[in-house]
Amino acid sequence: MRFKEGAIGLTPAIDKLKFDHKGKMSIYLEDGRILIVPLALFPSIKKLSESERKKYHISDGQIILFRDCDEVFHIEQFLGSESTYRYSVV
């Protein structure tokens, strides 16, 4: 029997954030994966100061909130599959 390799069946959950690469954000997932995304894709985060970026909260492993930012960031925005969580307007 052959097993499928990769992150098949894993539900990504955010563990922590770091801003350890110039112009990029590292998102550490609970399963050991690390996403490195350019801040240019997230102007609301990019404009935060270094100290403001450290003031974040992770909700349910899926949502990132920054104290000094009005935006709510869902994990799917970093994975590039926002259509799976986006609310439809009724």
C-alpha positions as CSV (number, residue, x, y, z in Angstrom):
1,M,0.0,0.0,0.0
2,R,1.4,3.4,-1.0
3,F,0.8,6.4,1.2
4,K,0.4,9.9,-0.3
5,E,3.1,12.3,0.7
6,G,2.8,15.9,1.6
7,A,0.4,18.0,3.7
8,I,-2.6,16.1,2.5
9,G,-5.5,16.2,5.0
10,L,-3.8,18.7,7.4
11,T,-5.7,21.7,8.4
12,P,-3.4,24.6,8.6
13,A,-3.3,26.5,11.8
14,I,-1.2,29.5,12.7
15,D,1.2,29.2,15.6
16,K,3.2,32.4,15.5
17,L,4.5,35.2,13.3
18,K,7.9,36.7,12.7
19,F,9.2,39.6,10.7
20,D,12.7,38.2,10.3
21,H,13.2,38.8,6.6
22,K,13.3,42.3,5.2
23,G,10.0,43.1,3.5
24,K,8.5,39.7,4.4
25,M,6.4,38.0,7.1
26,S,7.0,34.4,8.2
27,I,3.9,32.6,9.3
28,Y,4.7,29.5,11.4
29,L,2.0,26.8,11.2
30,E,1.4,24.3,14.0
31,D,2.3,21.4,11.7
32,G,5.8,22.7,11.2
33,R,5.3,24.4,7.8
34,I,6.5,28.0,7.4
35,L,4.9,30.4,5.0
36,I,7.0,33.4,3.9
37,V,4.9,36.1,2.3
38,P,5.9,39.5,0.9
39,L,4.5,42.4,2.9
40,A,3.8,44.1,-0.4
41,L,0.8,41.8,-0.6
42,F,-0.5,43.1,2.7
43,P,-0.2,46.9,2.7
44,S,-2.1,47.2,6.0
45,I,0.6,45.1,7.8
46,K,3.5,46.7,5.9
47,K,2.6,50.2,7.1
48,L,2.7,49.1,10.8
49,S,5.8,49.9,12.7
50,E,8.1,47.2,14.0
51,S,6.6,47.5,17.5
52,E,3.0,47.5,16.2
53,R,3.7,44.3,14.3
54,K,4.6,42.6,17.5
55,K,1.2,43.3,19.0
56,Y,-0.8,40.6,17.3
57,H,-3.3,38.0,18.4
58,I,-4.1,34.7,16.7
59,S,-7.7,33.5,17.0
60,D,-8.5,29.7,16.6
61,G,-5.3,29.3,14.6
62,Q,-7.1,30.8,11.6
63,I,-7.2,34.6,12.1
64,I,-4.6,37.2,12.8
65,L,-5.5,40.5,14.4
66,F,-3.1,43.4,15.0
67,R,-3.9,45.8,17.8
68,D,-3.2,48.8,15.7
69,C,-4.8,47.6,12.5
70,D,-8.5,47.5,11.6
71,E,-8.1,44.6,9.1
72,V,-8.8,41.0,10.0
73,F,-6.4,38.5,8.2
74,H,-7.6,34.9,7.6
75,I,-5.0,32.1,7.0
76,E,-6.5,31.5,3.5
77,Q,-5.3,35.0,2.5
78,F,-1.7,33.9,3.1
79,L,-2.3,30.5,1.4
80,G,-3.8,32.2,-1.7
81,S,-7.2,30.4,-1.4
82,E,-9.5,33.1,0.0
83,S,-12.5,31.9,-2.0
84,T,-12.8,29.0,0.5
85,Y,-13.6,31.3,3.4
86,R,-15.1,34.4,1.8
87,Y,-18.6,35.3,2.8
88,S,-21.0,35.8,0.0
89,V,-23.3,38.8,0.0
90,V,-27.0,37.9,0.2
